[in-house]
Amino acid sequence: MELKDYLRIFHKSWILILACTLFGIAGAAGAAIATTPKYIANTQLYVAVQAASGAATTDLLQGTSFARSAVTSYVDVVNSAIVLDEVIKELNLDMTSAQLASTITSVSPLNTVLIDVSVTNSDPELAAQIANSVGQNFSRIVVDRLEKPDGDAASPVKIETIQPAIVPASPASPNVPLNIALGLLVGLAVGVGLAVLRSVLDTRIHSLHDIELVTDAPMLGGITNDPGATLRPLVVHTDPKNPRAEAFRSLRTNLQFVNIEGGPRSFVVTSSVPGEGKSTTTANLAIALAETGARVALIDGDLRLPRVAEYMGIEGGVGLTDVLIGRAELADVLQKWGKNKLFVLPSGRVPPNPSELLGSAAMARMLGALTEEFDVVLIDAPPLLLVTDAAVLSKLCGGAIMVVASGRTKRNELTSAVKALERAGSRLVGMVITMLPTRGPDSYGYGQYSYGTIHEEEKATVGAAAPAGRGIRKARRRTA
């Protein structure tokens, strides 16, 4: 993925990332509050070898060398039971020497004769007392027992406390600022990781970028989401100032540009799966095309789940199926709609063999007649992945327009649908993405504003649907 892909993921999942970051901070702060404070008291000891009065320089150097070598052994003596048992007895501590040893750290800086002793305890005063007691008992045991020569001679080793332990003023742990900073980093990392993982596992189409990963077909337009679209599907007609209506007009313009050099005049509008908004898109696109003065025929080719008649508010009991089986004439069932040159052919009764009817010679002859009489013919077809109807129809038309629903259609579904058109030998004219969010990285640019005015020629197109029954022969006389 490129940098812009990660930025898009962060933009989409910023709430998740923020929540994880805040949770990390809260967790770190809670852990710091729940943790018992620990205090560290430090003492420093100096080890020396006493030289006789008037000793030579070489003797002094040998003494220093001996002290440096002995210090490495003395460091281990600090934590030994022989010392700590005396400390426990002296301070009347309720613990064993092993338990006490786990709270004591002794080190010797390199090439020195110093021993640093650190004691950790939840009681700052007790930490200082233990540190000082360890230093005193260690010095006494080394000088009087471990390095005591035979007889009454004094020990050549001398250990002095050069820095006694003092009561620490503040706890060494927990380090609240550090813990919160670590919690922030961990929470942020988890949030980013979850956001990236969710993006990788989410195979749905969300934006134009996702469509481009599947096909290089032109993008004809994007339609923003309207939860009430099924209740008010004809937004171009009922609410021409709505940004969604302008989006359909933009779709109309882009389709005209794609078809600028005398290309196909008949189009199948289909989708991968149900519920992607193909019928709504087809109806609004037909109205938008008719607004320009074009002669438009809208056919409901979804013989399994017809919607066009319902959306257009016309009688759909007699229509396409009746024409194909010879029960009715095309001129008798093609219905004029609105004040413009838009004619609608409903589906008619649902037949038992939709694919056979749609792929019949009668269907090809009817489409040929409509293409001669109208500037544009739009056919609302069933989804490609459920039945073969759309693929069959696409071979009889000049091209197919694929509708994809943002947040619903999966990439593999779109890939399969595109391949189905390729296998049928159809031309994929372009893509329309519907149900886009009005805000965020997946938005298409509409929904942030509305149009305060409408062109005069658009005002003339807004009117109630005309009664049904006007046929193709009457359309020819009125549009000549």
Residue pairs with C-beta under 8 A, 6 or more apart in sequence:
5 209
6 196
8 207
8 209
8 441
9 195
9 196
9 199
10 17
10 192
10 195
11 440
11 441
12 195
12 199
12 206
12 440
12 441
12 442
13 191
13 194
13 195
13 198
13 199
16 191
16 194
16 195
16 198
17 188
17 191
17 192
17 194
17 195
18 191
19 191
20 187
20 188
20 190
20 191
20 194
21 184
21 187
21 188
21 191
22 187
23 187
24 183
24 184
24 185
24 186
24 187
24 188
24 190
25 180
25 183
25 184
25 187
26 183
27 183
27 187
28 179
28 180
28 182
28 183
28 184
28 186
29 176
29 179
29 180
29 183
31 174
31 179
31 183
32 174
32 175
32 176
32 179
32 180
35 173
35 174
36 122
37 122
37 171
37 173
37 174
38 120
38 121
38 122
38 171
38 172
38 173
39 120
39 121
39 122
39 123
39 124
39 127
39 168
39 170
39 171
39 172
40 118
40 119
40 120
40 127
40 168
40 172
41 118
41 119
41 121
41 124
41 127
41 128
41 130
41 131
41 165
41 166
41 167
41 168
42 116
42 117
42 118
42 119
42 131
42 163
42 165
43 116
43 117
43 131
43 132
43 134
43 135
43 161
43 163
43 164
43 165
44 114
44 115
44 116
44 117
44 161
44 162
44 163
45 114
45 115
45 117
45 135
45 138
45 139
45 159
45 160
45 161
45 162
46 113
46 114
46 159
46 160
46 161
46 162
47 67
47 70
47 71
47 74
47 113
47 114
47 115
47 157
47 158
47 159
48 63
48 67
48 113
48 157
48 158
48 159
48 160
49 63
49 64
49 66
49 67
49 156
49 157
49 158
50 63
50 154
50 155
50 156
50 157
50 158
51 59
51 60
51 63
52 59
63 156
64 113
67 113
67 157
68 111
68 112
68 113
70 157
71 108
71 112
71 113
71 114
71 115
72 108
74 108
74 115
74 138
74 142
75 106
75 107
75 108
75 115
76 106
77 83
77 138
77 141
77 142
77 146
78 104
78 106
78 115
78 117
78 134
78 138
79 101
79 104
79 106
81 97
81 98
81 101
82 141
82 145
83 134
83 137
83 138
83 141
84 97
84 100
84 101
84 104
84 134
85 97
86 133
86 137
86 141
87 93
87 100
87 130
87 133
87 134
87 137
88 95
88 96
88 97
88 100
90 133
90 137
91 126
91 129
91 130
91 133
93 100
93 130
100 130
103 119
103 120
103 121
103 130
104 117
104 118
104 119
104 120
104 130
104 134
105 117
105 118
105 120
106 115
106 116
106 117
106 118
107 115
107 116
108 114
108 115
108 116
109 116
114 162
117 131
117 134
117 135
117 138
118 131
119 127
119 128
119 130
119 131
119 134
119 165
120 127
120 172
121 127
121 130
124 167
124 168
124 169
124 171
125 167
127 165
127 167
127 168
128 165
128 166
128 167
128 168
131 165
132 161
132 164
132 165
135 161
135 164
135 165
136 161
138 159
139 159
139 160
139 161
142 157
142 159
143 155
143 157
143 158
143 159
144 155
147 155
147 156
147 157
148 155
149 155
149 156
203 410
203 411
203 412
204 210
204 407
204 408
204 409
204 410
204 411
205 211
205 214
205 404
205 405
205 406
205 407
205 408
205 409
205 410
205 411
205 414
205 433
206 406
206 407
206 442
207 406
207 433
207 436
207 441
207 442
208 219
208 222
208 433
208 444
210 411
211 219
211 404
211 414
211 431
211 433
212 219
213 411
214 411
214 414
214 415
214 418
215 414
215 415
215 418
215 428
215 431
217 402
217 418
217 428
217 429
217 430
217 431
218 254
218 258
218 429
218 430
218 431
219 254
219 430
219 431
219 433
220 251
220 254
220 255
220 258
220 401
220 429
220 430
220 431
220 432
221 247
221 248
221 250
221 251
221 254
221 432
221 433
221 444
222 247
222 432
222 433
222 434
222 436
222 444
222 445
222 446
223 244
223 247
223 248
223 251
223 277
223 281
223 432
223 433
223 434
223 435
223 436
223 444
224 243
224 244
224 247
224 435
224 436
224 437
224 438
224 443
224 444
224 446
224 447
225 406
225 434
225 435
225 436
225 437
225 438
226 232
226 235
226 244
229 235
229 277
229 280
230 280
232 238
232 239
233 279
233 280
233 283
233 284
233 311
234 283
234 284
234 287
234 311
234 312
235 242
235 244
235 245
235 248
235 284
236 245
236 248
236 249
236 284
236 287
236 288
236 291
237 284
237 287
237 338
237 461
237 462
239 245
240 454
240 458
240 461
240 462
241 450
241 451
241 452
241 454
242 450
243 446
243 447
243 448
243 449
243 450
243 451
244 446
245 284
245 288
246 446
246 451
247 444
247 446
248 281
248 284
248 285
248 287
248 288
249 288
249 291
251 281
251 285
251 288
251 432
252 285
252 288
252 289
252 291
252 292
254 430
255 267
255 285
255 289
255 401
255 429
255 430
258 429
258 430
259 265
259 429
263 398
263 399
264 397
264 398
264 399
264 427
264 429
265 371
265 374
265 375
265 376
265 377
265 398
266 367
266 370
266 371
266 376
266 377
266 378
266 379
266 396
266 397
266 398
266 399
267 376
267 377
267 378
267 379
267 397
267 398
267 399
267 400
267 401
267 429
268 301
268 379
268 381
268 390
268 393
268 394
268 397
268 399
268 400
268 401
268 426
269 278
269 281
269 282
269 285
269 378
269 379
269 380
269 381
269 400
269 401
269 403
270 278
270 381
270 382
270 383
270 384
270 390
270 394
270 400
270 401
270 402
270 403
270 417
271 277
271 278
271 383
271 384
271 402
271 403
271 404
271 405
271 409
271 417
272 383
272 384
272 385
272 402
272 404
272 409
272 413
272 414
272 416
272 417
273 383
273 385
273 386
273 408
273 409
273 413
274 305
274 383
274 386
275 405
275 408
276 383
276 403
276 404
276 405
276 408
276 409
276 434
276 435
277 403
277 405
277 434
277 435
278 380
278 381
278 383
278 403
279 302
279 307
279 308
279 311
279 380
280 311
280 434
281 403
281 432
281 434
282 298
282 308
282 378
282 379
282 380
283 298
283 308
283 311
283 312
283 380
285 378
286 296
286 298
286 342
286 344
286 376
286 378
287 338
287 340
287 342
287 461
289 296
289 342
289 375
289 376
289 378
290 296
290 338
290 340
290 341
290 342
290 461
291 340
291 457
291 458
291 461
293 340
293 341
294 341
294 375
294 376
295 341
295 343
295 373
295 374
295 375
295 376
295 475
295 479
296 340
296 341
296 342
296 343
296 374
296 375
296 376
296 377
296 378
297 334
297 343
297 344
297 345
297 370
297 373
297 374
297 376
297 377
297 378
298 308
298 312
298 337
298 342
298 343
298 344
298 345
298 378
298 380
299 308
299 320
299 344
299 345
299 370
299 377
299 378
299 379
299 380
300 306
300 307
300 308
300 309
300 316
300 319
300 320
300 344
300 345
300 346
300 347
300 380
301 320
301 347
301 358
301 379
301 380
301 381
301 382
301 389
301 390
301 393
302 308
302 347
302 380
302 381
302 382
302 389
303 320
303 321
303 347
303 348
303 350
303 351
303 354
303 357
303 358
303 382
303 389
304 350
304 354
304 382
304 387
304 389
305 382
306 316
306 346
306 347
306 350
307 380
308 316
308 344
308 346
308 347
308 380
309 315
309 316
309 319
309 344
309 346
309 347
310 316
312 337
312 344
312 465
313 465
314 335
314 337
314 344
314 346
314 465
314 468
315 335
315 346
315 468
316 346
316 347
316 348
317 346
317 348
317 349
318 328
318 333
318 346
318 348
318 349
319 333
319 345
319 346
319 347
319 348
320 333
320 345
320 346
320 347
320 348
321 347
321 348
321 349
321 350
321 351
321 357
322 328
322 333
322 348
322 349
323 329
323 330
323 333
323 345
323 348
323 362
323 366
324 357
324 360
324 362
324 363
324 366
325 351
325 357
325 362
326 362
329 471
330 345
330 366
330 369
330 370
330 471
330 472
331 471
331 472
331 473
331 474
332 469
332 471
333 345
333 346
333 348
333 471
334 343
334 344
334 345
334 470
334 471
334 472
334 475
335 343
335 344
335 345
335 346
335 468
335 469
335 470
336 342
336 343
336 344
336 466
336 468
336 469
336 470
336 474
336 475
337 343
337 344
337 465
337 466
338 461
338 463
338 464
338 465
338 466
339 460
339 461
339 463
339 466
340 461
341 475
341 478
341 479
343 374
343 470
343 472
343 475
351 357
354 382
354 387
354 389
355 387
355 388
355 389
355 392
357 363
358 389
358 392
358 393
359 392
359 393
359 395
359 396
363 393
363 396
364 396
367 377
367 396
367 397
369 472
370 377
370 472
371 377
373 472
373 475
373 476
374 475
377 397
379 393
379 397
381 389
381 390
381 393
381 394
382 389
382 390
383 390
383 417
384 390
384 391
384 416
384 417
384 420
384 421
385 413
385 416
385 417
385 420
390 400
390 420
391 420
391 421
391 423
391 424
391 426
392 424
394 400
394 421
394 424
394 426
395 424
395 425
395 426
397 426
398 427
398 429
399 426
399 427
399 428
399 429
400 421
400 426
400 427
400 428
400 429
401 429
401 430
401 431
401 432
402 414
402 417
402 418
402 421
402 428
402 430
402 431
402 432
403 431
403 432
403 433
403 434
404 414
404 431
404 432
404 433
404 434
405 433
405 434
405 435
406 433
406 434
406 435
406 436
406 437
406 442
407 435
407 437
408 435
418 428
421 428
422 428
433 444
436 442
436 443
436 444
436 446
437 443
437 447
438 446
438 447
438 448
439 447
439 448
